[in-house]
Amino acid sequence: MDMESRDEQKKRGIKRFLNSFKYSFDGLKYAYKYEQSLTIHFGISLIVIISGLYLKISLIEWLLCLLLMGVVMATELINTSLEAVIDLTCPEIHPLAKIAKDTASAAVFVFSTVAFFSGLIIFLPKIILLIESLI
């Protein structure tokens, strides 16, 4: 692709702006449909939201939960895109492709672990108080 056609593709306008949302939603739909991990993250996020409403977490706790849910899902989407690019450029099994896929997956794991322990710090004391009040 030469620079002239790239410049033509990158022209600004309302149609291009609106299409950018469509492409983003297309990516979300694809990942939700084909990536089991993202489906799990959505499910856990729903549980966090319902639990947060029921246990009346504070504004700061909401902000932290929303931030962590967003980062985990965004990291999963980046992982999905990296896997697709690796599969496109290296269809055969290659040790470096494996390293790239495994480390991208590890990034999701790290963020998910941080989110899990942060959730425990936020929700566990409230759950303990709720159980104590029922006993």
GULUMFI-450126 format. One line per field, with one value per residue (C-alpha): residue number from 1; residue in one letter; x, y, z. Coordinates in Angstrom, 1 decimal. Example, Ala and Ser with C-alpha at 12.3 -4.5 7.8 and 13.67 -1.06 7.14 Angstrom:
2
migu <- 1;2
selum <- A;S
px <- 12.3;13.7
py <- -4.5;-1.1
pz <- 7.8;7.1
This chain:
135
migu <- 1;2;3;4;5;6;7;8;9;10;11;12;13;14;15;16;17;18;19;20;21;22;23;24;25;26;27;28;29;30;31;32;33;34;35;36;37;38;39;40;41;42;43;44;45;46;47;48;49;50;51;52;53;54;55;56;57;58;59;60;61;62;63;64;65;66;67;68;69;70;71;72;73;74;75;76;77;78;79;80;81;82;83;84;85;86;87;88;89;90;91;92;93;94;95;96;97;98;99;100;101;102;103;104;105;106;107;108;109;110;111;112;113;114;115;116;117;118;119;120;121;122;123;124;125;126;127;128;129;130;131;132;133;134;135
selum <- M;D;M;E;S;R;D;E;Q;K;K;R;G;I;K;R;F;L;N;S;F;K;Y;S;F;D;G;L;K;Y;A;Y;K;Y;E;Q;S;L;T;I;H;F;G;I;S;L;I;V;I;I;S;G;L;Y;L;K;I;S;L;I;E;W;L;L;C;L;L;L;M;G;V;V;M;A;T;E;L;I;N;T;S;L;E;A;V;I;D;L;T;C;P;E;I;H;P;L;A;K;I;A;K;D;T;A;S;A;A;V;F;V;F;S;T;V;A;F;F;S;G;L;I;I;F;L;P;K;I;I;L;L;I;E;S;L;I
px <- 0.0;1.4;1.2;-1.4;-3.9;-3.2;-3.8;-7.1;-8.2;-7.3;-9.5;-11.6;-15.3;-18.5;-19.0;-15.5;-16.1;-19.3;-17.8;-15.1;-17.8;-19.2;-15.8;-15.3;-18.6;-17.8;-14.6;-16.5;-19.1;-16.4;-14.5;-17.7;-18.8;-15.5;-13.4;-14.5;-12.3;-14.1;-17.5;-16.3;-15.0;-18.4;-20.1;-17.8;-18.3;-22.1;-21.7;-19.4;-22.0;-24.9;-22.8;-21.8;-25.4;-26.5;-23.6;-23.7;-20.0;-18.6;-18.0;-14.2;-14.9;-17.1;-14.5;-11.8;-14.1;-15.1;-11.5;-10.3;-13.1;-12.3;-8.6;-9.1;-11.5;-9.3;-6.3;-8.3;-9.2;-5.6;-4.6;-7.2;-5.9;-2.3;-3.3;-5.1;-2.1;0.3;-1.9;-2.0;1.7;2.8;0.2;2.7;3.6;6.8;8.5;8.5;4.8;4.1;6.1;4.1;0.8;1.7;3.0;0.0;-2.2;0.0;-0.8;-4.5;-3.8;-1.8;-4.5;-7.2;-5.3;-4.9;-8.7;-9.6;-7.6;-8.8;-12.3;-11.6;-10.3;-13.5;-16.2;-15.0;-15.4;-18.9;-19.8;-18.4;-20.5;-23.6;-23.1;-22.5;-25.7;-27.6;-26.2
py <- 0.0;3.3;6.5;8.1;5.3;5.2;8.9;8.4;5.7;7.9;10.9;12.2;12.5;11.6;8.4;7.2;8.2;6.3;3.3;3.2;2.3;-0.3;-2.0;-1.9;-3.6;-6.1;-7.0;-7.3;-9.5;-11.7;-12.1;-12.8;-15.4;-17.2;-16.5;-18.6;-16.5;-13.3;-14.9;-16.0;-12.4;-11.0;-13.5;-12.7;-8.9;-9.4;-11.2;-8.4;-5.8;-7.6;-8.2;-4.6;-3.4;-5.9;-5.2;-1.5;-1.0;2.6;4.9;4.2;0.5;0.8;2.8;0.1;-2.7;-1.1;-0.2;-3.8;-5.3;-3.0;-3.8;-7.5;-7.5;-5.1;-7.3;-10.3;-8.5;-7.5;-11.2;-12.3;-9.8;-10.9;-14.5;-13.7;-11.8;-14.6;-17.2;-15.1;-14.6;-18.0;-20.7;-23.5;-24.2;-22.2;-21.8;-18.0;-18.0;-20.1;-17.7;-14.7;-16.4;-17.7;-14.4;-12.5;-15.0;-14.6;-10.8;-11.6;-14.1;-11.4;-8.8;-11.4;-12.4;-8.8;-8.2;-11.4;-10.4;-6.9;-8.2;-10.3;-7.2;-5.3;-8.0;-10.5;-8.1;-7.2;-10.9;-11.8;-9.0;-10.2;-13.8;-12.6;-10.6;-13.7;-15.9
pz <- 0.0;-1.0;1.2;-1.1;-0.7;3.1;3.3;1.4;3.9;6.9;5.9;8.7;8.7;10.5;8.5;9.4;13.0;13.2;11.5;14.1;16.7;14.4;14.0;17.8;18.4;15.7;17.6;20.8;19.2;17.7;20.9;22.9;20.4;20.0;23.0;26.0;28.4;27.5;28.1;31.5;32.3;31.3;33.6;36.5;35.8;36.0;39.4;40.6;39.6;41.2;44.4;44.5;44.3;46.9;49.3;48.7;48.0;48.1;45.2;45.4;45.5;42.4;40.6;41.4;40.4;37.1;36.3;37.0;35.0;32.1;32.2;32.4;29.4;27.4;28.1;26.9;23.7;23.1;23.7;21.1;18.5;19.1;18.7;15.4;14.1;15.1;13.4;10.3;10.1;11.4;10.6;11.4;15.0;15.9;19.3;19.1;18.2;21.3;23.5;22.1;22.6;26.1;27.4;26.1;27.9;31.0;30.9;31.1;33.9;35.9;35.6;36.4;39.5;40.7;40.0;42.0;45.1;44.9;44.8;47.8;49.7;48.7;49.1;51.7;54.8;53.6;53.1;56.5;58.1;56.2;57.4;61.0;60.9;59.8;62.6
